């Protein structure tokens, strides 16, 4: 019975991009409906996309993921391993940032 719960040796584990999409994008992608970026927008602060950021450090990212921050819940090692966090970090550093579009068009914009 327990054998059915094990991953097969041929199963492919998600990479950094897939883990970002599964665990981070729902809150951290730019635009409406993403709580982590909406809060910054409401406070009138710049809303940097995580993807493509060059100023993040792995230790900081790991600390935030493990401990949570403001409304972000912490992730246990059983949810995201240190290796998976490092893969997400590598993806964030290397990927092209998405186009940033404001949630509300500027006045006079078409």
Wavefront OBJ file of the C-alpha trace (Angstrom):
o trace
v 0.000 0.000 0.000
v 2.751 2.464 0.886
v 4.498 1.692 -2.376
v 1.748 3.559 -4.223
v 2.736 6.775 -2.405
v 6.363 6.675 -3.513
v 7.460 8.563 -6.589
v 8.558 6.326 -9.413
v 12.242 6.316 -10.322
v 11.282 7.614 -13.785
v 9.291 10.598 -12.479
v 10.640 14.023 -13.372
v 10.888 16.491 -10.509
v 9.917 20.115 -11.132
v 12.734 22.547 -11.916
v 13.101 26.086 -10.567
v 10.718 27.597 -13.133
v 8.029 25.008 -12.421
v 8.398 25.357 -8.649
v 8.169 29.145 -8.999
v 4.974 28.741 -11.035
v 3.527 26.258 -8.524
v 4.509 27.985 -5.283
v 5.321 31.659 -5.920
v 3.704 33.089 -9.055
v 0.195 33.232 -7.607
v 1.304 35.957 -5.209
v 4.497 37.351 -6.733
v 3.742 37.824 -10.411
v 3.079 41.476 -11.266
v -0.401 42.767 -11.967
v -3.870 42.617 -10.465
v -4.824 39.626 -8.374
v -1.358 38.921 -6.993
v -1.343 39.817 -3.274
v 2.398 40.366 -2.832
v 2.591 42.903 -5.636
v -0.838 44.463 -5.016
v 0.219 45.483 -1.492
v 3.280 47.326 -2.816
v 1.163 49.007 -5.484
v -1.391 50.129 -2.879
v 1.411 51.601 -0.770
v 2.644 53.555 -3.798
v 5.939 51.672 -3.882
v 7.650 50.283 -6.962
v 6.500 46.761 -7.754
v 9.567 44.836 -8.879
v 9.001 41.434 -10.401
v 10.922 38.684 -8.641
v 11.840 37.210 -12.007
v 15.025 38.747 -13.308
v 16.002 40.491 -10.068
v 19.737 40.713 -9.643
v 19.704 42.151 -6.113
v 18.313 39.079 -4.312
v 20.650 36.936 -2.259
v 20.078 33.218 -1.775
v 20.353 33.428 2.026
v 17.717 36.189 2.145
v 15.358 34.289 -0.158
v 15.817 31.118 1.884
v 15.125 32.996 5.147
v 11.935 34.583 3.768
v 10.702 31.265 2.346
v 11.385 29.436 5.626
v 10.110 32.126 8.032
v 7.491 33.909 5.918
v 7.185 37.675 5.675
v 4.193 39.891 6.475
v 1.310 37.888 4.941
v 3.503 35.293 3.223
v 3.329 31.972 5.034
v 6.495 30.019 5.785
v 7.298 26.946 3.691
v 8.525 23.830 5.522
v 11.406 21.770 4.108
v 8.845 19.092 3.283
v 7.056 21.617 1.033
v 10.152 23.141 -0.612
v 13.598 21.680 0.013
v 16.715 23.846 0.262
v 17.716 22.462 -3.145
v 14.362 23.513 -4.644
v 14.713 27.003 -3.144
v 18.183 27.252 -4.715
v 16.704 26.188 -8.073
v 13.978 28.841 -7.778
v 16.686 31.388 -6.911
v 18.697 30.424 -10.000
v 15.553 30.748 -12.135
v 14.780 34.195 -10.691
v 18.303 35.429 -11.404
v 18.561 34.061 -14.954
v 15.063 34.478 -16.408
v 13.959 37.543 -18.333
v 11.656 39.748 -16.256
v 8.064 39.964 -17.446
v 6.729 43.159 -18.971
v 5.479 45.375 -16.171
v 2.058 46.822 -16.824
v 0.281 48.974 -14.269
v -2.902 47.648 -12.722
v -4.652 50.923 -13.551
v -3.823 52.714 -16.837
v -2.287 56.160 -16.502
v -4.607 59.104 -17.128
v -4.771 59.989 -20.794
v -3.570 56.534 -21.857
v -5.597 54.790 -24.566
l 1 2 3 4 5 6 7 8 9 10 11 12 13 14 15 16 17 18 19 20 21 22 23 24 25 26 27 28 29 30 31 32 33 34 35 36 37 38 39 40 41 42 43 44 45 46 47 48 49 50 51 52 53 54 55 56 57 58 59 60 61 62 63 64 65 66 67 68 69 70 71 72 73 74 75 76 77 78 79 80 81 82 83 84 85 86 87 88 89 90 91 92 93 94 95 96 97 98 99 100 101 102 103 104 105 106 107 108 109 110
